[in-house]
């Protein structure tokens, strides 16, 4: 029982540390922007937490990520349009990205750890961005049409194509960068997970 309590305590400490890292990276990420919004540096610790501590831990870290997005002002344009919808979309996309990352890792962990990490790293930005896009169509389309026309004019495109704006102007570059960063860091994530498992199991 003592060993299990010790393991659970170490797990909680690790989760608290990763939560702090998520918040820190989200605020630091405010200085790294491509287009209107920053890309999510925090997806890496979410993948690590989901892999080390389980699916629900991934969901928790995703919720922390969503809360940090709401508090650091990155969601302010959407909060001004529809505050309730903005809060829901930001929290749901973060939570689901963490849950999906943890589920992907758990599904493939028994086969090969690198493959499991790669799947978790790939799934996280896809779910995060995918739910954001769905939320844009569901709650913010009239305003996005106006933003899209202004964007089209600024880049020399024909106005009236809100889909092009959402996929290219709003999330395109951000998603590609998040995707590349997660894949590029997959080897490092594997090493972090191995070290974390040693700590959690009290190996020296």
N, C-alpha and C positions, 0 to 999 in steps of 0.2 A: 504493500500500500504506500509506504514511504517513497519507494522508487517511482511509482506512478504519479504521486503528488509532485515529486521533483520534476518529472518529465513534463507534467501539465504546467508547472510554474515556468519552466524554461520556454515552453511553447507560448505562453502568454507574454512573457518578456520579449520574445522574438517578434510576436505580432505587434506589440506596442512600439517596438523599435521600427518595424517596417511601416507602421501607421505614421510615425513621425517623419520618416524618410519620404513617404508619399506627399505629406503636406509641404515639406521643405522643397521637394522637387517641383511641385505644382507652383509654388510661389516664385522659385528661381526661374521656372519656365516662362514666367511673364516677360522676361527679358529676351527670350528666344522665340521670335514670332516669324511666321511665314504667311503673309496675307493678313487677314483680319484677326485670326485667332492663333493662339499658341498651340504647338503640337504637344501631345501628352507624354512627357518624359516619365511620368509615374507608372506607365504600364509595365516597366521592367520589375520594380519591387512588388507589384501586384502578382506578376507571374511567379516570382520567387516565393511569395507568401502562400499563394494558392497551391504551389507544388510542395512546399514544406509542411504546411499546416492544414491543408485540406480545402475542399470546395467551399465550405462556409466561411473559412478564413479569407479566401479570395473574394467572396461576396462582401465581407466586412471591409476589406481594403478598398474594394471598388466604391463602397459607400463613402469611405473617408475621402477618396479621390473626388467623388461628386460634390461632397460638402465643401471641399477646398476650392473647387471650381466656382461654386456659388458665392463663397466668401471673398475670393480674391478679385472679383469683378469681371472675370472673363465671360460670364454669362449675362452681364448687365444689359446688352442690347435686346436679348430675348426676354429678360425679366421685365423690361419696360413695355413689351408688347403684351405678354400674358404670363404673369408671375407664377401662377399655379402650374401651368403647363411647363414652363421652363424648369421649375424645381423638379417636377415629376420626370421630365425627360433626362435631365442631367443626373439625377440619382439613379434612375432605372438603367441608363446606359452604363454607368460605372459599376453598379452591382452586378448586372448581367455579364459584363466583360470579365469581372473577377470570378463569377460562378462558372462561366464557360471555360475560362482558362484552367481552373482547378479540375473541372470535369474532363477536359481534354487530356490533362496530365495523368489523372488517375486511370483513364481508359487505356493509355499506352505505356504506363510506367513499368508494367511487368515484362514488356517486350524489349525496350531499349530506352535508357534514360534520356539520351540525346534526342531521340525521336519524340519522346513525350514532352520534353522541354520545347522543342521546335513547334510541335502542335499547339502547345499552350501559348507560345509567343505569337503564333500566327493568328490564332482564334481571337485573342484579346483585342487587337486593334480593329479587326473585322466587325466584331460584335459592338464595340464602342462606337465606331463610325456608322455602322448600319442602323443602330437604334436612333442615333442622332438624325440621320437622314429621314427615317420614318417619322420622327417627331416633327421635323421641319415641314413635311408634307401634311401632317395631321393638324398642326396647330398654328403654323406661321406662314402659310403659303402666300396670302395677300401681300404681306410686308416683304417677303422674299422676292416676289415679282418686281416690286419697286426697286429693291436692292439690285436685283438681277439686271434690270434695264440700265441702272447707273453703271454697274460693272461692265456691261456689254459696250456701253458708249466709251468707257475709259480704255478698253482694250481693242476697240475697233470692230466689234462684232455686232450683228443685227440684234436689236432688242426683242423681248418677248419669249425668250427660251429660258424659263426658270430652272429647268432640269440641268442645262449646261452650267448655269451659275452655281447650283448646289453641288454638282459633282466636280466641277473644275475650279470655279472661283472660291467656293466656300470650304470644301473639305478635301479636294483632290491632292494638293501638294502635302498638306498636313498628314493625310492618311498614308501616302507613300513614304514619307519620312518616318512616321511611327512604325510602319511595317518593316522598313529596312533596318531601323535601329534595333527592333526586337530580334530580328533574324541574325543580325551581325553580332549581337551580344549573347546568342544562344549558348556558345561554348563557355562563356564567362558565367552565365546563369547556372549551367551544369556544375561548375566548380563550386559556386556559392552554395548550391543545394547539397552537394556532397559534404562540404564543410559544415553546413547547418545540421545535416543529419548526424554527423559525428558529435556535435555539441548536444543535440537533443537526446542522443542515446548515451551521452556521457563517456564517449570514447576519447582516448588521448592520442 
